[in-house]
Every structure is written in C-alpha cells, then in structure tokens.
C-alpha cells in the first residue's frame, strides 16, 4: 500500500473500502491515460487533415 511518512494512507479505512479506493484510483489512472491517448490521436488526425488539404491545394495549383 502507498506510504506517507511510514504510514499507509488507507490505515483508517476498512479492507472493503480500501479495495474500492484502490480500484477507483487505478480506473482513474487508466481513464486519464486513455484521455491523453485520445487527445494525441485527435492532434495527429488534425495534422493529417491539414497535410491532405495542403496536398490537394498544391495539386490544384500545379495541374
């Protein structure tokens, strides 16, 4: 369990609640990671969209 100054941060929590808190913490970590991944994919998608638009504009100008 996590320790702060040598003591568990869940020392006054019963085992059932402790398991729920740990599960909630892990789930929040996963959700944050997924959100970060989604933002990264959106940024890549937007960049690709801009590159494609530029490519088509260049084609129209040249041909």
C-alpha positions in Angstrom: 0.0 0.0 0.0 1.1 3.6 -0.5 3.0 5.1 2.4 3.3 8.6 3.6 5.8 9.1 6.4 5.9 5.4 7.0 2.1 5.1 7.4 -0.4 3.7 4.9 -2.7 6.4 3.6 -5.6 4.0 4.0 -4.9 3.0 7.6 -8.3 4.2 8.9 -10.2 2.5 6.0 -11.7 -1.0 6.3 -10.5 -3.6 3.8 -13.6 -3.5 1.6 -13.4 0.3 1.2 -9.7 0.1 0.7 -10.1 -2.2 -2.2 -12.7 0.1 -3.7 -10.4 3.1 -3.3 -7.5 1.3 -4.9 -9.8 0.1 -7.8 -11.1 3.7 -8.3 -7.5 5.1 -8.3 -6.4 2.5 -10.9 -9.5 3.2 -13.0 -8.9 6.9 -12.9 -5.3 6.3 -14.0 -6.5 4.2 -16.9 -9.1 6.8 -17.9 -6.5 9.6 -17.8 -4.2 7.5 -20.0 -7.0 6.9 -22.5 -7.9 10.6 -22.5 -4.3 11.5 -23.2 -4.1 8.9 -26.0 -7.4 10.3 -27.5 -6.0 13.8 -27.5 -2.8 12.6 -29.1 -4.8 10.8 -31.8 -7.0 13.9 -32.4 -3.9 16.0 -32.8 -2.4 13.6 -35.3 -5.7 13.4 -37.2 -5.9 17.2 -37.4 -2.3 17.4 -38.6 -3.0 14.7 -41.3 -6.2 16.6 -42.4 -4.1 19.8 -42.8 -1.4 17.9 -44.7 -4.0 16.4 -47.1 -5.7 19.8 -47.6 -2.3 21.3 -48.4 -1.5 18.4 -50.8 -4.8 19.0 -52.7 -4.3 22.7 -52.9 -0.8 22.1 -54.3 -2.2 19.7 -56.9 -4.8 22.2 -58.0 -2.2 25.0 -58.3 0.1 22.8 -60.4 -2.4 21.0 -62.5 
